Amino acid sequence: MERTVEEICEKISKREAVVMTAHEICRLVMKGEDIKLEDVDVVTTGTRAIMSGTYAVMSFPIEAPRQFTRAKKIFLNGVPAFSGPCPNERLGILDLMVFGTSHSNLRPDYGAGHLFREMVQGKEIEVSVITDENDTFTSSITLDEMPFARLFGTRHCFKNYSAFVNCSSKAVNTIFHATGFNPDLSGATVSGCGEINPVKNDPLLETIGIGTRFLMNGSEGFVIGSGTRSSAARPNLTGFADMHDMDPQLMGGFATSAGPECIVSWAIPIPVTSQVVLDAIKTTDAGIPLPVMDVDCRKPIGQADYGNVWHDVDLAVMFKPSACRQCPTCEAEEKCPMDAIYWNNGKLVLDRYLCFNCGLCSTLCPAGVFTARLGSIKANMKCCDAESYREVPIVLRQSDRKRALKMAEDLKNKVIDGSFRIGQMAERLK
């Protein structure tokens, strides 16, 4: 039995559709229940992670001390922007792009991800301009004053990303760790939300296509194609959404040992149109491959699964400030990639609004102020030409499954109450 998206949408409009999250389906499967096609109509999914291939396009008028021909260089809070694609000669309007990997020339741990979040928070942004005439001036603007501001993803929502380990005998600075990646297989970092990831739940892209409506950072947007480096085995997506409607809690900047990166969140509803789609939805974390990569040479050395990452672990870091020993240097505070740990009037604070639940603090604090079971990567790994079974503890997560679960739940409620409308794609992705 197969169903069309139109048939499912009609059931939604009549309030007859069964809408569940991917997590709910997988929990039923693990309990031994046999989920059939007639049991569910729509499954909601979500992922929140550091996502490469993020950029913003903006256009806004700028107050200048005198008329200028074009802006040659532009900086937003010190983050470089690229002028164009429209020249806007003598109009006093800036059209620009900001790459998610760009870093501030003023603060080394501040990047485009931080900038995007502060814009969505409504904070005033400093705009510095160097014109074709080599005049320099600064102004300020808020997102509300920008007529056009959209966030794009060119390589988002990988069905299954990778776990990283360091087989070498030296520390490695990399975007895949918040600190120098310690040598000799002493720890692993991971990314990917496993069974609730959107593309994992529709790996053949039967229902996700060009024109599919989804939520990026809480704002309605559209899928516009396959992402860069997308493949049949590891598909990913391209999409965009308006920044004006985004939720700052779902985005931000994440400091790595190779510079700040950009956090982005996606939530997509999957109409359950066929048995193929349902079978993918029913695949739990333990059935999703997780390639293990050597971060030093960037080569695959083994394969684990997402059960290693998300089964029997803590999704959130537990915080017990009374256990603090007042260490001369608080490593957890110093190395938190989100700056979510700080002191206030002599008291240690964990800002849950900022916290990404990466778990790094739990591996650094000797007193147990921060604790979390992060799991371990278990696989046969070929390191230094010798293959053996290894169990490497996870020391950092670059995906926040706790908030991704909430996003899927929120989207489920929106589909049920009609505030989010599922639509038919314009064309299948190739």
C-alpha positions, 0 to 999 in steps of 0.5 A: 500500500502506498499513499500520496502526500495529498492524501496525507494532507487531506487527513491532516486537514480533517484532524484524522492524521496520526503524527508522531516523532521519529523518536516515538516510532523508534521507541515503539520498535525497541519495545517490540511493536510492529508499526504498520503503514496504516499506523502513522501518517507523518513523522517529524524529525530534527537535527541541531549541529555544527553545520559547514556550508552555512552563509547569510545573504543580506541587503540594507541601507547604510548611513554614511557621512557622504555618498560613496560609489561602492563598498569595497570591504565590509565587516559586521562586528568584525566578521568579514562580509563579501560585497555583492552580488549587486553593485548598488552604485551610489545608492547607499545600500549594502548587498552582502554575503557572510560565510558561516566559517568567517572569523572576526578580526577583533575577537578570535573566538567570535565568528559568523555563527555568533553574529547570526545569533546576536542579529536574531536576538535583536542586538545592534550590529556594528557595520564597518565599511571601506569604500572604493574611494578608500573612505572608512566609516562605521554605522550600526543596524539591527535585524529589524532594520534589514529588509532582506536577511536570509540564512542558507545551508549548502551542506546540511543534515548529513544522514550519517556523519562521522566519529573522529579519533586521533591515531597520531602521536601529536595533538591536532587542532581541528574543527572537530574538537573544541580543544587540541585533539589529544593523540593516541586514541585517547578520545573521540568526537561525534556529530549527527542526531542518529535516528531522528535526523531528517534525511535518515528518515527519508534516505531515498528522498521520496518526500524531501525534494525541491520546494519541501517546507521545513524549519531552519532555526525555527523559521519556515524555509524551503529545500532547494536541492541536494547539498555539496558533497552529497552522495547516495550513501551520505545524502545532505541538503541545501535550503534557506529561511528568513532570519527575521523569524528565527529562534536564537536558542536554535543557532549560534557559534561554537568555538573549536581549536581551529576557530569558531563554527556555525550551529544550525537546526533543521526540523522536517516532517516526513509524510509516510508514503511507502513501506520504504519510507516507513522501514527507514523511519523504524531503523534505530540508532544501532542500525545507522552506520557511523564511520570512524575517521582518523582526524590527522589524515582524514581517512576512514579507519573503521565503522561503528553505529549511532547506538554508541553515541545515543543509547544509554547516555545523558542528553544534557549535562548535569550541573552540581555547583556545590561540588566545586573545589574552587580550582585556581583555573576552571578548565570547564569555564576556560574551554567551554565552546559556547561560553556557557560557563562563567562566574557571577558574584562568586557563584559558578553558573551554567547558562542552559540557554547557551549550553549545547550539551556537548559534554566537554565540561564533564571530561574536564572538571575533576570535582564532578560539578559537570557530569554526563555519560557520553558513551564510547565508540566501539569498533575495529579500527585500523590505526598505524597499519594495525587493526584491532577492536577499540573502545574510545570514550566520547569526549565531545558531541557536536550535535545537540540531540536534546534540543533536536528532540524538542524541535521534532516534538514542537513541529509535530504539534504544529502539524497537528494544529495546522500552524505548519502546512505540509506541501508537495515538493516541486521536483525530486532531488537527483 
